[in-house]
Amino acid sequence: PLRRLDRRRAAEGAQFAANSDLVRRRVERAWGAEARVIFPPADTTRISSVPEWSAELSEPESALLESLPDTFVLGASRFVPYKRLDWVIRAADLAGLPVVVAGSGPEEARLRKLADEARVPVRVLARPSDEMLYALYQRAHVYVFPAIEDFGIMPVEARAAGARVIVNELGGAGETVVEGVDGLHFRDDSVESLAECIAAVDKVPRRGRGSVAELSSERFRADIRNWVSS
């Protein structure tokens, strides 16, 4: 009943914007309406403007960064179940690579337990500063984002810092990652498929921090202004 009501109201003349093509298709399927895709803003200009974020860290943060393994898989987001940071730990364990998990939230105790049980070294960094997060992006072997999201801001941030990324094909994050150029997509929505991508990520060259200007806050404001004015 609510869907029928939504479709009637959507046909009354509103214009819609969606934050990814994934959501555009949902709008079309659920409401029978067209939507313009306008990617959300990410702080790509600021992130890409600093050559080495490690130089911006406090002394304790710098010491913490230097204590991490030379090669590590990074998972970073809020510590909540749907972000699937447990997948990052399990997949990197299968791939035989150390892990760093950064963020905060109610899953912290569970993630620390998984870290203790893993066969590879796993560090859980709670509540990192923005500067520390960006330094982690730059140091990581690969940034992994297994969640199924409408869009996914953090993979864009990681790319702005110069990181290779692995994203879930089922979500909107794949729309901003060119397969084999910026990173990899895992398609089977399984830990095993994610582990295979981690093992294969060396096939993706490390690149500069261009190609994210279309995802900047400045571009978002311009797109919104153009949409509203039209």
N, C-alpha and C positions, 0 to 999 in steps of 0.2 A: 504493500500500500504506500509506503513512504517513497519508494522508487517511482511509482506512478505520479505521485504528487510532485516529486523533484522534476520529472520530465515535463510536466505541465508548466511549472514555474520557470524552468530553463528556457521554454519556448516563448516566454513573454517579452523577449527583446534584449536581454542582457548579453554582454560580450564577456568571454572567459579567457583567462590566461592560465597556462599550466607550467609547472616548474620543470617538466621533462616531457619527452615524447611518450614515455610510459604513462604519465598522468593524462596527457592529451588523449590517448587511446581509451583510458578509463572514462573520461568525460564523454567521449563519443559513444561508448558502449552503454553507459548508465543513463545519460541524459539526452542522447541523440543530438548533441550540440558540438559545434566546432570550437576549438580553443587555439590560441596562439601560444607557442612555446617560448617562454622567457626564462632562461636559466637563472637561478638565484645568485646573489652576489657572494663572492669569496674575496678575501683580502690578498689577492694575488700580487698586486703592485707592491705592497709593503714586503711581502715574503720574498719575492724575487729580487728586491732591491738590495738585499744584504748578502754579500758574497759568502760569508762564513758566520753562521749564527752562533757558533761556539764562542766567538770572540765577544758576544753580547751577554754571556752568562756571568752570574755571580761566581765568586770563588768556590763555594760549596757545590754549586751546580756543575761547574767546570770539572771539579774533581770527580763528581758522580758520573759525568759523561765519559771521562777518561777511564773509569773503572769498568766500563761495559766491554763485552767481547769485541774484537776487531770486526767480526762479521756477525750480524744478527738480523733476524726477521722482526719487523716492527708491527705491532697491532696497537692502535690508539683510538680511543673513543670513550664515551661514557661506559661505566661498568654496569651495564644492564643486559638482560638475557638476549634480546633480539639483535644486539650488536655482534654476538657470536665471537667474542674474544677467546672463548674456550676453543673454538675451531682453530684460531691462530696458533695456540699452544700445541694442540693435537697434530695439526698439519705440519708445523715446523719440526715437531718431534719425529714424525714419520720421515721427513726430509733430512733429518739429522743435523739441523742448524739451531744455534742458540736463539732465544726469543727475548724481546723486550716488550712489555705490555704497559702502556701509559694511559692514565685517565683517573677517574674517580666515580664512585657510585656504590650501590648496595651489593654488587657482585664481588667486591674486593676480596672478602674472606674466601669465597669459593675459588677465585682465580689464584690466590696464593696457595691454596691446597693443591690445585692442579699443577702449579709451578713446582711445588715440592715433590710431586709424584712423577714429573716428567723425566725422561732419560737424558735430555739435553739441558744445559743451563737456561733458566728462565728468571728474568728480573721483572718485578712489578714495581713501577714507579707511580706513586700516587700523587695526584694534583700537580703535575708539572706546569711550570710557567709557559706562556706562549713562546718565549725565547728558547726554552728547553725543548719544547715540542718541535719547533722548526729545526733545531740542531739535530734532533733525533731523526727527522725526515732526511736530513742531509747525510747522516752517518749510516743509515740503514742499508742493508743489502737490498731489501725490498719492503715497501709498505703494503700490508695486506688488509683488505676491507671486505669481509665475507658477508656483511649484512645485506638484506634485500631492502633497499631504500628507494623512496621516490626520486631522489637525486644523488645526494652524497657530497657534502662540502669537503670533507677531509681528504679524499683522494685528489681533489683539485688543489688543496693546499700543499699536499705532498708533492705533486707535480710542479707547483710553483717553486718549491724548494730544490727541485732537481731529482726527486726520487723516482724510481720505477715503482709501479703499483700493480697489484692484482686485485680485481674486483669481481663481484658476482654478476654473471651474465643476466640473471633474472631481474635485476633492479635497474634503476636509472643511472647508476654510476658508470655503467658501461658506455653510455652515450658520450662521455667526456674522455674516454681512454681508447686510443687507437691500438688495436691488437698488434703486437709485435713492434710497435713504435714507442708508445708511452708505457706499455706494460702488457699484461695478459688478462684474459677473461677465463674464469673457470665455469664450465657449463653444466656439470652434472649435479650441482648443488650438494656436494658431499665433501667431507674432510679429505677423502682420498684424492678427489679431483683437485682440490686446493693444494694438496701436498705435491701433486705432479707439476702444477704450475710453479710452485716455489722451487722445485728441483730444476725446472726448465728456464727460469727467469734470466739466466746468464746469456740466453740467446737474444735478449733485448738489450741494445746498447744503452749505456748511460748517456744522457743527453743534457743539453743546456736547459735553461728555464724559460724558454719562449713558449709559444703555442698555448698560453693560458690567458692571453689578453682578452679573449672573447668571453671569459668567465669572471672578469674583474668587477668590483663594485661600481667603477665608473661606467663600464659597459651596461651594467644592469640599470643604472639610473637613466642612461640614454634610451635604452629599450623601453622602459616604462613610460618615459615622456613621449616617445614616438607612438607607442600603442594608445595612450590616452588621447593624444592630439588627433589621431586618425579616427 
